[in-house]
Amino acid sequence: MTVPRARQALDHIPVYRPGKAAASEDHKLSSNENPFDPLPGVMERAALELGRVNRYPDAGTTALYDALSAKLGLSPDHFAASTGSVAVLYALLNAHLETGDEVIYAWRSFEAYPIAADLTGATTVRIPLRPDGTHDLDAMAAAVTDRTRVVLVCTPNNPTGPVVAAAELDRFLAAVPERVLVVVDEAYVEFIRDPEAADGLAALAKHDNVVVLRTFSKAYGLAGLRVGYAIARPPVAEAIRKASPPFAVTDLSQAAAVASLDSEDALAERVDVIVREREAMVAALEGQGWDLPATQANFVWLPLGDDATEFAAWCDPVSVRPFAGDGVRVSIGSAEVNAVFLDRAAAWRKEH
């Protein structure tokens, strides 16, 4: 069979692999999902939109931008939303990169980065993480050339978990030319408890070349409705919106996101539960003898190297996320499911 050939850029781009299906959704610790039901008011507000799904969504995402504006104290033209922060990232890179440009990011980091970057035709520059799973921002700054247009900084880093320190990010931004866009990916920002952690919004307040990515998929528990957004200077946000498909955020998703913003107290309570479970899981794993990076996200990272795939199979009936040759990421779920995983992890240590 002969079919028209796709772009050569696709030849070396891996297909994004979702987390492995589990015996039940509760046992799925592979996708960093929130184990709680939607926040109060979300189902009711979203359901009101079901009766008008014959209509196109608000292309201006007005209600969400107004709600974010009120929450963060920035005018609505600072925001650009799409179907998850990963879609915002794709639009951002398409808006700012072309063949001959360079994009820098740490590795291992979010697995969508190389896919999104390579699709633009730009050259990818990967800077290895330090042994403790943190970004080497000095090495990343040293890698900037005249061709560099974008740098991606994931904090907390997915899949290893550590944050970038505020002092490190400040030093990095002082060293990077203002023409380079620095994207601070804060998909897991709500789970941070480290007082020394970088704050993307504080960095944006001081630097015009900073973009902050956030999402409703993790802490807010709207993974299935796909709403993420960028916070940036208005000209940068406008470029992202131009590169995004129209009507990307449905009115149903927008209503759910706005309702979630109205439930901040309930959000804080649920995030605190997840953070306590994270701390308990870290303590239990370290007690078993595991050496873990200092996670500030809703997951832990086990640097298993070549044993990653075998360990993931060992954890059945719990589904975890292996990264072949590197390690395994384990999301924080309910206390009951976390206990099942910890039993499997302890058994692995005894057998290996």
N, C-alpha and C positions, 0 to 999 in steps of 0.2 A: 504494500500500500504506500502510495506517495501522497504526502500532505505538505502544504506550505510550511517552510521552516520558521521556527520562532527565532527571536533575537539570540545571538551568540552569548549574550550576557547570562542567559538562563542555563547554559551548559554546565556551569559549576555551582549553581545555586541549589542548596538542598531544599527539599520540601519541608515545610514546618510540620513538626510531629507533635500532635496533641498528647496530653497525658494518657497513660494506659487506662482502659476501662477497668473498673473494680467490680468486685462481687456485688456491691451496692454503692450508691452515691456517697453514703456516709464513710465508706472505706476508701474513698478516693483521696489520697494525700499526694497527688501528682501534679496538680494544676494551681495550687495556691488559692483555692476558692475559700470563701467565707462559709463556715459550717452553719451559720445562723440563717433563719428565714429573713425575708426582706424587712426593713425597718418599719415601724408603725406609720400608717398612712400611705405607704407606697402602693400596696395592692389596690386600695380604694381609688387613689388618684389616677393610677395607670388604667384601671378598668373603665374609667369615664371616657377614655380615648378610644375604647374598642368600638363604640357605636359610630365612629366617624372615620374608620380606616379606609373608607372609599375616597377620602380627601388626602391630598398631598400634605406632608408635614410643613411646618413653618420653616422655610429655607433660611431664615435669619437666626434661628435658634434663640429667639428673643427672650423667652421666659428663663431659660437656663443662663444666658449671659447676664441678664438682670439679677438673677439670684446669686451668681458668682460675684458680680460687681458689689452687691450689698455685703456679701460675706468677706471679701478680700480687700474692699476699699479701692478698687481700680475701676476705671470706666469700662463699659462693655466692649469697646474696641480693642481691649487687651487680650481677648479670648478667641480661640479657634477650637471648635469641637468636631468630633467625628466618631466613628464606630470603634471606640476604644482608643487608648493612647497610642497603640501600635499603628492604627490608621492615621492618626495625627502625625506620627513619626514619618510614615511613608510620604505623606503630603509635604511635610517640612523638607525632607531630603530631596524630593522631586522639585521643590521650589528653589532650592539653593545649590544643587549639585548638577554637574554635567561631566561629560567625558573630559579627562585631563585634570579634574579637581581631585582633592584628597579628603577623606573622612577618617578621623582617628577615633578609636574606642579601645577600652580595655578588653582583655580576653583571658579567661572566659567571662562573658557577661550575657546579657539578654540575647537569646538565640535568634531573635528577629533582626538584630542589628545587621549581620552580614547579608541577609536576604534583602532587606530594604536598601542598604547601601549599594550592593552590587547591581541592583536593578537600575540604578541611575546611570551606570557606566563610569562612575568615579572609581578611583583607586582606594582600596581599603588598607589602612595601616593599623595593625593590631599590636597593642602593647601588653605584654604578659602581666597578669596580676602578681603582686608580691606573694611570697609563700603563705602569708596569713589570710589570703583571699581579698586583700584590699587593693584599691587602685594605686598605681605608681604614677601620681600626677606629675612628678618631676620628669620622669621619662616621657610622659605624654607631651609635656610642654616642650621638651627637647626635640620631639619628633615633628613639631610644627614647621612647615616649610612655606614658601611663597604660594604653593598650590593648595594648601590646606584651607578648606572653607567651613568645615563643621567638625566639632569634637563632641562625642557623646560621653556623658558621665552619669553612671547609674548608681544612685544612692538611696536606700540600701541596694547593694549590688545583687542582681538576680543572675546566677543561682547561689552565690556564696554567702550573702547576707550582711557583710559589714557595711558601715556607712563611710562616706568621705567626711573628714573633720572640717569644721568651718575654717580653721586657720589654713589648712591645706588648700581648700578651694579658693580662699582669698589670695593666697600666694600664686596659685595657678592662673587665676583671672588677671592678676597684675602682670604676669609674664606673657600671656597670649595676646596677639594683636587684636585690636578692636574690630577688624574686618572679619575675624573668625567667629562664627556662631557657636556658642557653648551651650549644649542642651543638657540640662540637669533633669534626669529622669527620676521622678519621685513617685513612682507607682505605689510604693509601700510606706509613704511618709507618715501615715497615721500610726504606724506601729513603733516608731522611733521613740526611745526613752533615753538615749545618750545625750546629755546636755552639751557635749562638745561637737555634736553632729552639725553638718552644714545645713543651711536653710536656703532653699532655692529662691524664695521670694525676697529674702534679704539680699541675696546676690543680685537679683534682678533690679532691686531698688538702686544699686550702686553701679550697675554695668548695663549699658544698652544692648550688648551682644549676648545676653543670657536669655534662654528660653527654658521655661519650667514645664515638664509634662506631668500630668496627674490623671487619675482614673477613678471611676465609680465601680470598677470591677472587683476590687480587693476588699478594703475595709467596709465600703458601703454595700457590698454584697449584690451588685447588679451585673455580674459577669455575663449573664445571659441576655442582657439588653444592650450591651456594647455602647458605653458612653465614656469617652475620655476627652481631655482638652489640653491645650497649650495656653500658657500665660506668657506674654511677650510684649515688647513695645508694639504699638499699633501698626507700624508698617510691616513688621515681621509677622504679626498675627494675620494681617490682611493677605500677605503672600501665601500663608498656609491655607487660609480659607479659599483663595483662588485655585489652589492645587487640589482641593478636596472635592469629591463628588457632591453635587447638590442634593439636598434632602437626605443626607446621610443619617442624621439623628432623627428618628421618628418622633412624632408627638407623644406616643406612648412612653418611649424611653426618656424623653425630655421631662415628662410629668413625673416619672419615677425618680429621676435624678433630683428635680426640684424638691419633691417630697422628702427625699433622703437628706437634703440640706436642712430641711425644717426639723429633722429628728436628731440634732447633734447630741443631745443628752443621752439618748438611747444608743447612738453610735459609740460614744465614749465608753459607756458601760460594756458594750460588746467587745470593743477593742481591748479594754482592760482585761477581760476574761481571756482573750486570745494571747495577750502578752504574758499573763500569768501561766497559761498552759505552755507557752514557748519557754519560759524560764524553767518550768518544771521538767520539760522534755530535755533541755540542755543539761540540767543538773543530773538527770537520770542517765543520759548518754555518757556524760563525762565520768559518772560513777562506774559505768561499765568499762571505761578505758578508752573511749573515743576521743580523738583530738579534733575539736570543732573550731571553725572561724567564729568570731564574735558577732552573731547575727542580731540585726535590729529589724528584721522583717517578720513575716508570718510563716517562716520556713527555716529549716536548718540544713546545713550542707555537710555531707559525710565524704571526705576526700579519699575515696576508695580506689582510685586509679583503675587498673585493669580489672578489678573485681566488681566494678559498678553494675554491670549487666547481671552478673550472677547474684549479687546481693538483692537487686530489685526483684528477681524471680523468687528469691528466698522469702521475701516479705509477704507473699500471698497468704491471706486474702486481702491484705492492704496493698493498694497500688501506690507506688512511689515513682519518682522520675529519675531514671538513670541517664547520665551523659557519658557515653562509652569512652573509656580511657581516662576519665577525669574523676567523676564522683556521682553522688546521688543526692538529689534535693527532696526533702520530705516536708510537706506542708503541715501546718498545725491544724488539727481537726478537733473533734470533740474529745473530752477526757477519756471516754470509753475506747474510742478508736486509737487514740494516741497510746493507750495502754497496750493494745494489741500489737501495735508496731514496736513498742519498746520491748515486749516479750520476744519478738522475732529478732530484734537487734541484739538482745542479750544472748539468744541462742546462737546467733552467728559468731559472736565473740568467743563463745565456748568451743565451737566447732573449728574456728579458724585462728 
